[in-house]
Amino acid sequence: MGKRLAVSLALAVVLLAPPLAAQDDMTYEPFSPDQLDNLLAPIALYPDPLLAQVLLAATFPD
């Protein structure tokens, strides 16, 4: 249970920490529709039940 407590505390610190100040030289540039298609198209090749299991499994640290 000690490992789970450490993970919970680390997550709480990350979530409750103040956000970092934005740097002036960095600007947000959203992806274009073509870039999004290139990034997300391979995911659409998997069947929905398999993708649901993979996404669910990705949320568990163990």
HTML snippet that shows the backbone in 3Dmol.js (N, CA, C, O; Angstrom):
<script src="https://3Dmol.org/build/3Dmol-min.js"></script>
<div id="view" style="width:600px;height:400px;position:relative"></div>
<script>
const pdb = `
ATOM      1  N   MET A   1       0.817  -1.191   0.000  1.00  0.00           N
ATOM      2  CA  MET A   1       0.000   0.000   0.000  1.00  0.00           C
ATOM      3  C   MET A   1       0.867   1.262   0.000  1.00  0.00           C
ATOM      4  O   MET A   1       0.388   2.338  -0.361  1.00  0.00           O
ATOM      5  N   GLY A   2       2.113   1.143   0.394  1.00  0.00           N
ATOM      6  CA  GLY A   2       2.997   2.300   0.421  1.00  0.00           C
ATOM      7  C   GLY A   2       3.248   2.875  -0.958  1.00  0.00           C
ATOM      8  O   GLY A   2       3.336   4.092  -1.125  1.00  0.00           O
ATOM      9  N   LYS A   3       3.364   1.997  -1.954  1.00  0.00           N
ATOM     10  CA  LYS A   3       3.599   2.451  -3.326  1.00  0.00           C
ATOM     11  C   LYS A   3       2.391   3.215  -3.851  1.00  0.00           C
ATOM     12  O   LYS A   3       2.539   4.237  -4.522  1.00  0.00           O
ATOM     13  N   ARG A   4       1.207   2.721  -3.548  1.00  0.00           N
ATOM     14  CA  ARG A   4      -0.026   3.383  -3.992  1.00  0.00           C
ATOM     15  C   ARG A   4      -0.161   4.760  -3.336  1.00  0.00           C
ATOM     16  O   ARG A   4      -0.599   5.714  -3.979  1.00  0.00           O
ATOM     17  N   LEU A   5       0.213   4.863  -2.060  1.00  0.00           N
ATOM     18  CA  LEU A   5       0.156   6.142  -1.364  1.00  0.00           C
ATOM     19  C   LEU A   5       1.146   7.128  -1.975  1.00  0.00           C
ATOM     20  O   LEU A   5       0.834   8.309  -2.127  1.00  0.00           O
ATOM     21  N   ALA A   6       2.336   6.648  -2.324  1.00  0.00           N
ATOM     22  CA  ALA A   6       3.339   7.518  -2.933  1.00  0.00           C
ATOM     23  C   ALA A   6       2.866   8.029  -4.291  1.00  0.00           C
ATOM     24  O   ALA A   6       3.069   9.196  -4.627  1.00  0.00           O
ATOM     25  N   VAL A   7       2.238   7.155  -5.067  1.00  0.00           N
ATOM     26  CA  VAL A   7       1.719   7.566  -6.374  1.00  0.00           C
ATOM     27  C   VAL A   7       0.603   8.579  -6.194  1.00  0.00           C
ATOM     28  O   VAL A   7       0.533   9.562  -6.931  1.00  0.00           O
ATOM     29  N   SER A   8      -0.275   8.349  -5.219  1.00  0.00           N
ATOM     30  CA  SER A   8      -1.373   9.281  -4.961  1.00  0.00           C
ATOM     31  C   SER A   8      -0.845  10.638  -4.530  1.00  0.00           C
ATOM     32  O   SER A   8      -1.348  11.672  -4.971  1.00  0.00           O
ATOM     33  N   LEU A   9       0.165  10.640  -3.673  1.00  0.00           N
ATOM     34  CA  LEU A   9       0.742  11.912  -3.233  1.00  0.00           C
ATOM     35  C   LEU A   9       1.429  12.645  -4.382  1.00  0.00           C
ATOM     36  O   LEU A   9       1.321  13.866  -4.495  1.00  0.00           O
ATOM     37  N   ALA A  10       2.132  11.904  -5.230  1.00  0.00           N
ATOM     38  CA  ALA A  10       2.793  12.529  -6.374  1.00  0.00           C
ATOM     39  C   ALA A  10       1.768  13.125  -7.325  1.00  0.00           C
ATOM     40  O   ALA A  10       1.966  14.223  -7.846  1.00  0.00           O
ATOM     41  N   LEU A  11       0.682  12.413  -7.551  1.00  0.00           N
ATOM     42  CA  LEU A  11      -0.379  12.920  -8.415  1.00  0.00           C
ATOM     43  C   LEU A  11      -1.016  14.171  -7.810  1.00  0.00           C
ATOM     44  O   LEU A  11      -1.311  15.123  -8.532  1.00  0.00           O
ATOM     45  N   ALA A  12      -1.226  14.177  -6.511  1.00  0.00           N
ATOM     46  CA  ALA A  12      -1.811  15.345  -5.851  1.00  0.00           C
ATOM     47  C   ALA A  12      -0.895  16.554  -5.976  1.00  0.00           C
ATOM     48  O   ALA A  12      -1.364  17.672  -6.191  1.00  0.00           O
ATOM     49  N   VAL A  13       0.406  16.336  -5.842  1.00  0.00           N
ATOM     50  CA  VAL A  13       1.356  17.444  -5.971  1.00  0.00           C
ATOM     51  C   VAL A  13       1.321  18.014  -7.378  1.00  0.00           C
ATOM     52  O   VAL A  13       1.338  19.231  -7.561  1.00  0.00           O
ATOM     53  N   VAL A  14       1.273  17.141  -8.365  1.00  0.00           N
ATOM     54  CA  VAL A  14       1.245  17.597  -9.757  1.00  0.00           C
ATOM     55  C   VAL A  14      -0.038  18.367 -10.038  1.00  0.00           C
ATOM     56  O   VAL A  14      -0.007  19.412 -10.687  1.00  0.00           O
ATOM     57  N   LEU A  15      -1.161  17.856  -9.554  1.00  0.00           N
ATOM     58  CA  LEU A  15      -2.445  18.494  -9.832  1.00  0.00           C
ATOM     59  C   LEU A  15      -2.630  19.804  -9.079  1.00  0.00           C
ATOM     60  O   LEU A  15      -3.297  20.715  -9.571  1.00  0.00           O
ATOM     61  N   LEU A  16      -2.047  19.906  -7.892  1.00  0.00           N
ATOM     62  CA  LEU A  16      -2.252  21.097  -7.070  1.00  0.00           C
ATOM     63  C   LEU A  16      -1.144  22.131  -7.212  1.00  0.00           C
ATOM     64  O   LEU A  16      -1.254  23.230  -6.669  1.00  0.00           O
ATOM     65  N   ALA A  17      -0.086  21.798  -7.930  1.00  0.00           N
ATOM     66  CA  ALA A  17       1.018  22.736  -8.118  1.00  0.00           C
ATOM     67  C   ALA A  17       0.555  23.904  -8.986  1.00  0.00           C
ATOM     68  O   ALA A  17      -0.245  23.719  -9.903  1.00  0.00           O
ATOM     69  N   PRO A  18       1.050  25.086  -8.701  1.00  0.00           N
ATOM     70  CA  PRO A  18       0.659  26.224  -9.544  1.00  0.00           C
ATOM     71  C   PRO A  18       1.207  26.050 -10.951  1.00  0.00           C
ATOM     72  O   PRO A  18       2.287  25.485 -11.129  1.00  0.00           O
ATOM     73  N   PRO A  19       0.484  26.523 -11.941  1.00  0.00           N
ATOM     74  CA  PRO A  19       0.971  26.385 -13.319  1.00  0.00           C
ATOM     75  C   PRO A  19       2.223  27.214 -13.537  1.00  0.00           C
ATOM     76  O   PRO A  19       2.414  28.256 -12.911  1.00  0.00           O
ATOM     77  N   LEU A  20       3.063  26.739 -14.427  1.00  0.00           N
ATOM     78  CA  LEU A  20       4.276  27.472 -14.749  1.00  0.00           C
ATOM     79  C   LEU A  20       3.923  28.711 -15.564  1.00  0.00           C
ATOM     80  O   LEU A  20       2.973  28.705 -16.347  1.00  0.00           O
ATOM     81  N   ALA A  21       4.688  29.756 -15.372  1.00  0.00           N
ATOM     82  CA  ALA A  21       4.446  30.985 -16.125  1.00  0.00           C
ATOM     83  C   ALA A  21       4.776  30.754 -17.600  1.00  0.00           C
ATOM     84  O   ALA A  21       5.773  30.115 -17.934  1.00  0.00           O
ATOM     85  N   ALA A  22       3.943  31.271 -18.448  1.00  0.00           N
ATOM     86  CA  ALA A  22       4.168  31.120 -19.891  1.00  0.00           C
ATOM     87  C   ALA A  22       5.343  31.994 -20.321  1.00  0.00           C
ATOM     88  O   ALA A  22       5.514  33.114 -19.838  1.00  0.00           O
ATOM     89  N   GLN A  23       6.127  31.474 -21.215  1.00  0.00           N
ATOM     90  CA  GLN A  23       7.250  32.249 -21.728  1.00  0.00           C
ATOM     91  C   GLN A  23       6.763  33.096 -22.888  1.00  0.00           C
ATOM     92  O   GLN A  23       5.878  32.691 -23.641  1.00  0.00           O
ATOM     93  N   ASP A  24       7.348  34.272 -23.022  1.00  0.00           N
ATOM     94  CA  ASP A  24       6.916  35.194 -24.064  1.00  0.00           C
ATOM     95  C   ASP A  24       7.259  34.711 -25.464  1.00  0.00           C
ATOM     96  O   ASP A  24       6.536  35.017 -26.412  1.00  0.00           O
ATOM     97  N   ASP A  25       8.344  33.965 -25.615  1.00  0.00           N
ATOM     98  CA  ASP A  25       8.766  33.557 -26.945  1.00  0.00           C
ATOM     99  C   ASP A  25       8.019  32.328 -27.460  1.00  0.00           C
ATOM    100  O   ASP A  25       8.187  31.950 -28.619  1.00  0.00           O
ATOM    101  N   MET A  26       7.207  31.707 -26.628  1.00  0.00           N
ATOM    102  CA  MET A  26       6.464  30.529 -27.050  1.00  0.00           C
ATOM    103  C   MET A  26       5.019  30.919 -27.357  1.00  0.00           C
ATOM    104  O   MET A  26       4.354  31.557 -26.540  1.00  0.00           O
ATOM    105  N   THR A  27       4.553  30.543 -28.506  1.00  0.00           N
ATOM    106  CA  THR A  27       3.167  30.795 -28.865  1.00  0.00           C
ATOM    107  C   THR A  27       2.486  29.480 -29.170  1.00  0.00           C
ATOM    108  O   THR A  27       3.122  28.529 -29.623  1.00  0.00           O
ATOM    109  N   TYR A  28       1.213  29.431 -28.924  1.00  0.00           N
ATOM    110  CA  TYR A  28       0.430  28.227 -29.186  1.00  0.00           C
ATOM    111  C   TYR A  28       0.001  28.225 -30.635  1.00  0.00           C
ATOM    112  O   TYR A  28      -0.586  29.188 -31.128  1.00  0.00           O
ATOM    113  N   GLU A  29       0.299  27.133 -31.308  1.00  0.00           N
ATOM    114  CA  GLU A  29      -0.114  26.981 -32.695  1.00  0.00           C
ATOM    115  C   GLU A  29      -0.857  25.656 -32.815  1.00  0.00           C
ATOM    116  O   GLU A  29      -0.240  24.596 -32.716  1.00  0.00           O
ATOM    117  N   PRO A  30      -2.168  25.697 -33.027  1.00  0.00           N
ATOM    118  CA  PRO A  30      -2.927  24.446 -33.103  1.00  0.00           C
ATOM    119  C   PRO A  30      -2.557  23.643 -34.345  1.00  0.00           C
ATOM    120  O   PRO A  30      -2.070  24.182 -35.339  1.00  0.00           O
ATOM    121  N   PHE A  31      -2.804  22.337 -34.258  1.00  0.00           N
ATOM    122  CA  PHE A  31      -2.549  21.484 -35.402  1.00  0.00           C
ATOM    123  C   PHE A  31      -3.538  21.791 -36.522  1.00  0.00           C
ATOM    124  O   PHE A  31      -4.695  22.127 -36.272  1.00  0.00           O
ATOM    125  N   SER A  32      -3.073  21.673 -37.730  1.00  0.00           N
ATOM    126  CA  SER A  32      -3.961  21.844 -38.877  1.00  0.00           C
ATOM    127  C   SER A  32      -4.792  20.569 -39.041  1.00  0.00           C
ATOM    128  O   SER A  32      -4.417  19.525 -38.507  1.00  0.00           O
ATOM    129  N   PRO A  33      -5.905  20.632 -39.763  1.00  0.00           N
ATOM    130  CA  PRO A  33      -6.701  19.417 -39.980  1.00  0.00           C
ATOM    131  C   PRO A  33      -5.897  18.292 -40.639  1.00  0.00           C
ATOM    132  O   PRO A  33      -6.092  17.123 -40.305  1.00  0.00           O
ATOM    133  N   ASP A  34      -5.010  18.623 -41.557  1.00  0.00           N
ATOM    134  CA  ASP A  34      -4.180  17.590 -42.190  1.00  0.00           C
ATOM    135  C   ASP A  34      -3.234  16.939 -41.189  1.00  0.00           C
ATOM    136  O   ASP A  34      -3.042  15.723 -41.217  1.00  0.00           O
ATOM    137  N   GLN A  35      -2.643  17.738 -40.306  1.00  0.00           N
ATOM    138  CA  GLN A  35      -1.752  17.187 -39.291  1.00  0.00           C
ATOM    139  C   GLN A  35      -2.523  16.273 -38.338  1.00  0.00           C
ATOM    140  O   GLN A  35      -2.028  15.213 -37.957  1.00  0.00           O
ATOM    141  N   LEU A  36      -3.732  16.682 -37.955  1.00  0.00           N
ATOM    142  CA  LEU A  36      -4.550  15.843 -37.076  1.00  0.00           C
ATOM    143  C   LEU A  36      -4.908  14.527 -37.752  1.00  0.00           C
ATOM    144  O   LEU A  36      -4.880  13.470 -37.122  1.00  0.00           O
ATOM    145  N   ASP A  37      -5.243  14.595 -39.034  1.00  0.00           N
ATOM    146  CA  ASP A  37      -5.544  13.362 -39.767  1.00  0.00           C
ATOM    147  C   ASP A  37      -4.346  12.420 -39.775  1.00  0.00           C
ATOM    148  O   ASP A  37      -4.502  11.214 -39.580  1.00  0.00           O
ATOM    149  N   ASN A  38      -3.167  12.955 -39.997  1.00  0.00           N
ATOM    150  CA  ASN A  38      -1.960  12.125 -40.022  1.00  0.00           C
ATOM    151  C   ASN A  38      -1.656  11.527 -38.655  1.00  0.00           C
ATOM    152  O   ASN A  38      -1.167  10.400 -38.570  1.00  0.00           O
ATOM    153  N   LEU A  39      -1.938  12.266 -37.582  1.00  0.00           N
ATOM    154  CA  LEU A  39      -1.669  11.764 -36.245  1.00  0.00           C
ATOM    155  C   LEU A  39      -2.685  10.719 -35.801  1.00  0.00           C
ATOM    156  O   LEU A  39      -2.321   9.736 -35.155  1.00  0.00           O
ATOM    157  N   LEU A  40      -3.942  10.922 -36.138  1.00  0.00           N
ATOM    158  CA  LEU A  40      -5.007  10.093 -35.588  1.00  0.00           C
ATOM    159  C   LEU A  40      -5.497   8.993 -36.514  1.00  0.00           C
ATOM    160  O   LEU A  40      -6.193   8.085 -36.059  1.00  0.00           O
ATOM    161  N   ALA A  41      -5.163   9.041 -37.785  1.00  0.00           N
ATOM    162  CA  ALA A  41      -5.655   8.038 -38.728  1.00  0.00           C
ATOM    163  C   ALA A  41      -5.252   6.610 -38.349  1.00  0.00           C
ATOM    164  O   ALA A  41      -6.082   5.711 -38.480  1.00  0.00           O
ATOM    165  N   PRO A  42      -4.018   6.352 -37.886  1.00  0.00           N
ATOM    166  CA  PRO A  42      -3.675   4.963 -37.533  1.00  0.00           C
ATOM    167  C   PRO A  42      -4.541   4.394 -36.410  1.00  0.00           C
ATOM    168  O   PRO A  42      -4.772   3.185 -36.369  1.00  0.00           O
ATOM    169  N   ILE A  43      -5.023   5.242 -35.499  1.00  0.00           N
ATOM    170  CA  ILE A  43      -5.848   4.761 -34.393  1.00  0.00           C
ATOM    171  C   ILE A  43      -7.179   4.234 -34.919  1.00  0.00           C
ATOM    172  O   ILE A  43      -7.737   3.287 -34.365  1.00  0.00           O
ATOM    173  N   ALA A  44      -7.689   4.843 -35.987  1.00  0.00           N
ATOM    174  CA  ALA A  44      -8.982   4.439 -36.543  1.00  0.00           C
ATOM    175  C   ALA A  44      -8.940   3.045 -37.157  1.00  0.00           C
ATOM    176  O   ALA A  44      -9.992   2.476 -37.448  1.00  0.00           O
ATOM    177  N   LEU A  45      -7.758   2.483 -37.360  1.00  0.00           N
ATOM    178  CA  LEU A  45      -7.646   1.156 -37.948  1.00  0.00           C
ATOM    179  C   LEU A  45      -7.973   0.049 -36.954  1.00  0.00           C
ATOM    180  O   LEU A  45      -8.261  -1.075 -37.365  1.00  0.00           O
ATOM    181  N   TYR A  46      -7.936   0.341 -35.657  1.00  0.00           N
ATOM    182  CA  TYR A  46      -8.195  -0.669 -34.640  1.00  0.00           C
ATOM    183  C   TYR A  46      -9.689  -0.778 -34.376  1.00  0.00           C
ATOM    184  O   TYR A  46     -10.402   0.224 -34.433  1.00  0.00           O
ATOM    185  N   PRO A  47     -10.174  -1.992 -34.085  1.00  0.00           N
ATOM    186  CA  PRO A  47     -11.593  -2.139 -33.743  1.00  0.00           C
ATOM    187  C   PRO A  47     -11.904  -1.453 -32.406  1.00  0.00           C
ATOM    188  O   PRO A  47     -11.052  -1.392 -31.519  1.00  0.00           O
ATOM    189  N   ASP A  48     -13.111  -0.950 -32.275  1.00  0.00           N
ATOM    190  CA  ASP A  48     -13.496  -0.198 -31.083  1.00  0.00           C
ATOM    191  C   ASP A  48     -13.315  -0.970 -29.777  1.00  0.00           C
ATOM    192  O   ASP A  48     -12.806  -0.389 -28.818  1.00  0.00           O
ATOM    193  N   PRO A  49     -13.707  -2.260 -29.682  1.00  0.00           N
ATOM    194  CA  PRO A  49     -13.510  -2.970 -28.410  1.00  0.00           C
ATOM    195  C   PRO A  49     -12.030  -3.053 -28.009  1.00  0.00           C
ATOM    196  O   PRO A  49     -11.701  -2.906 -26.831  1.00  0.00           O
ATOM    197  N   LEU A  50     -11.152  -3.283 -28.964  1.00  0.00           N
ATOM    198  CA  LEU A  50      -9.725  -3.342 -28.650  1.00  0.00           C
ATOM    199  C   LEU A  50      -9.214  -1.975 -28.202  1.00  0.00           C
ATOM    200  O   LEU A  50      -8.477  -1.875 -27.222  1.00  0.00           O
ATOM    201  N   LEU A  51      -9.599  -0.945 -28.907  1.00  0.00           N
ATOM    202  CA  LEU A  51      -9.167   0.409 -28.545  1.00  0.00           C
ATOM    203  C   LEU A  51      -9.676   0.782 -27.158  1.00  0.00           C
ATOM    204  O   LEU A  51      -8.954   1.420 -26.392  1.00  0.00           O
ATOM    205  N   ALA A  52     -10.899   0.398 -26.824  1.00  0.00           N
ATOM    206  CA  ALA A  52     -11.451   0.685 -25.495  1.00  0.00           C
ATOM    207  C   ALA A  52     -10.623   0.007 -24.412  1.00  0.00           C
ATOM    208  O   ALA A  52     -10.363   0.608 -23.369  1.00  0.00           O
ATOM    209  N   GLN A  53     -10.207  -1.232 -24.642  1.00  0.00           N
ATOM    210  CA  GLN A  53      -9.399  -1.938 -23.645  1.00  0.00           C
ATOM    211  C   GLN A  53      -8.018  -1.309 -23.507  1.00  0.00           C
ATOM    212  O   GLN A  53      -7.505  -1.184 -22.395  1.00  0.00           O
ATOM    213  N   VAL A  54      -7.417  -0.917 -24.614  1.00  0.00           N
ATOM    214  CA  VAL A  54      -6.081  -0.317 -24.563  1.00  0.00           C
ATOM    215  C   VAL A  54      -6.119   1.023 -23.841  1.00  0.00           C
ATOM    216  O   VAL A  54      -5.254   1.307 -23.013  1.00  0.00           O
ATOM    217  N   LEU A  55      -7.111   1.845 -24.148  1.00  0.00           N
ATOM    218  CA  LEU A  55      -7.215   3.149 -23.492  1.00  0.00           C
ATOM    219  C   LEU A  55      -7.489   3.001 -22.006  1.00  0.00           C
ATOM    220  O   LEU A  55      -6.958   3.760 -21.196  1.00  0.00           O
ATOM    221  N   LEU A  56      -8.327   2.016 -21.640  1.00  0.00           N
ATOM    222  CA  LEU A  56      -8.598   1.764 -20.223  1.00  0.00           C
ATOM    223  C   LEU A  56      -7.334   1.273 -19.527  1.00  0.00           C
ATOM    224  O   LEU A  56      -7.024   1.718 -18.423  1.00  0.00           O
ATOM    225  N   ALA A  57      -6.607   0.365 -20.159  1.00  0.00           N
ATOM    226  CA  ALA A  57      -5.384  -0.172 -19.553  1.00  0.00           C
ATOM    227  C   ALA A  57      -4.319   0.913 -19.411  1.00  0.00           C
ATOM    228  O   ALA A  57      -3.495   0.849 -18.499  1.00  0.00           O
ATOM    229  N   ALA A  58      -4.325   1.895 -20.289  1.00  0.00           N
ATOM    230  CA  ALA A  58      -3.314   2.950 -20.230  1.00  0.00           C
ATOM    231  C   ALA A  58      -3.485   3.850 -19.014  1.00  0.00           C
ATOM    232  O   ALA A  58      -2.566   4.591 -18.668  1.00  0.00           O
ATOM    233  N   THR A  59      -4.645   3.803 -18.357  1.00  0.00           N
ATOM    234  CA  THR A  59      -4.863   4.655 -17.184  1.00  0.00           C
ATOM    235  C   THR A  59      -4.391   4.003 -15.901  1.00  0.00           C
ATOM    236  O   THR A  59      -4.321   4.671 -14.869  1.00  0.00           O
ATOM    237  N   PHE A  60      -4.062   2.707 -15.930  1.00  0.00           N
ATOM    238  CA  PHE A  60      -3.604   2.004 -14.734  1.00  0.00           C
ATOM    239  C   PHE A  60      -2.081   1.979 -14.689  1.00  0.00           C
ATOM    240  O   PHE A  60      -1.446   1.607 -15.676  1.00  0.00           O
ATOM    241  N   PRO A  61      -1.482   2.366 -13.566  1.00  0.00           N
ATOM    242  CA  PRO A  61      -0.022   2.407 -13.474  1.00  0.00           C
ATOM    243  C   PRO A  61       0.633   1.032 -13.407  1.00  0.00           C
ATOM    244  O   PRO A  61       1.815   0.898 -13.723  1.00  0.00           O
ATOM    245  N   ASP A  62      -0.111   0.018 -13.003  1.00  0.00           N
ATOM    246  CA  ASP A  62       0.501  -1.313 -12.848  1.00  0.00           C
ATOM    247  C   ASP A  62       0.564  -1.999 -14.145  1.00  0.00           C
ATOM    248  O   ASP A  62       1.045  -3.129 -14.222  1.00  0.00           O
TER     249      ASP A  62
END
`;
const viewer = $3Dmol.createViewer("view");
viewer.addModel(pdb, "pdb");
viewer.setStyle({}, {cartoon: {color: "spectrum"}});
viewer.zoomTo();
viewer.render();
</script>
